[in-house]
Amino acid sequence: MSVFRCTNPLCGRMPKGFVFEADKPVCPKCNQQNPAGAFGPFVFELTVVHLLVPHPQGPILGHHSRLYVACQPKRDALARNNKEDWHATADPRVANCSMCLTTDIGRAIAACYPEIAAAEAVEGGTPLLFDPCSK
């Protein structure tokens, strides 16, 4: 499953457009698809970017703290070899992994950023025992 962006103005406002997960680059709203072998005018494949969460017991040693991946808390490395195409960030405004953003911690961190337009990332979830927005 890949992540795609449809830039058809009927599907969503730019710059975000309409972001969806699918096996093929066919927009579920407008049915637009790119011609075979062409980089089409409407539907673009996006790189999946996971959300890194700082935590004292995180299995990944970052530059300034230990971290874990929101959707894979036991993952102990970002890329396991030089051929693995794997991306992550600690900035929830950049992360687009739907599994990361819909975890309880992903929702809580996203709630600290009111400019995040993805409503699915900040709605619902289990209340946390700490305030991730506190300095």
Residue pairs with C-beta under 8 A, 6 or more apart in sequence:
1 21
1 22
1 23
2 21
2 22
2 23
2 25
2 45
2 46
2 48
3 19
3 20
3 21
3 45
3 46
3 47
3 48
3 96
3 98
4 19
4 20
4 21
4 22
4 25
4 27
4 43
4 44
4 45
4 46
5 16
5 17
5 18
5 19
5 43
5 44
5 46
6 12
6 17
6 18
6 20
6 27
6 29
6 30
6 32
6 42
6 43
7 14
7 17
7 41
7 42
7 43
7 44
8 17
8 18
8 27
8 29
8 30
8 32
8 42
10 29
10 30
11 17
11 18
11 27
11 29
11 30
12 18
12 19
16 117
18 27
18 29
19 46
19 96
20 27
20 28
21 98
22 28
24 33
25 33
25 34
25 40
25 43
25 44
25 45
26 32
26 33
26 43
27 33
27 42
27 43
30 42
32 40
32 42
32 43
33 40
33 43
34 40
34 41
34 42
34 43
46 96
47 85
47 87
48 87
48 96
48 97
49 87
49 88
49 89
49 94
49 95
49 96
49 97
50 69
50 70
50 71
50 72
50 86
50 87
50 88
50 89
50 95
50 97
50 100
51 69
51 70
51 71
51 88
51 89
51 90
51 92
51 95
51 97
51 100
51 101
51 106
51 109
52 60
52 62
52 67
52 68
52 69
52 70
52 88
52 89
52 90
53 67
53 68
53 69
53 70
53 90
53 105
53 109
54 62
54 65
54 66
54 67
54 90
55 65
55 66
55 67
55 68
56 65
56 66
57 66
58 65
58 66
58 67
58 68
59 66
59 68
59 73
59 74
59 75
59 76
60 66
60 67
60 68
60 69
60 75
60 76
60 77
60 78
61 67
62 90
67 90
68 74
68 75
69 75
69 78
69 88
69 100
70 95
70 97
70 99
70 100
70 101
70 103
70 105
70 106
71 97
71 99
71 100
71 103
71 106
78 86
78 88
79 85
79 86
80 86
88 95
89 95
92 101
92 106
92 109
92 110
92 112
92 113
92 116
92 121
93 113
93 115
93 116
95 101
95 106
98 120
100 106
101 107
101 110
101 118
101 120
101 121
102 120
102 121
104 125
104 126
104 128
105 128
105 132
106 121
107 121
107 122
107 123
107 124
107 125
108 125
108 128
108 132
109 132
110 116
110 118
110 121
110 122
111 122
111 132
111 133
112 132
112 133
116 122
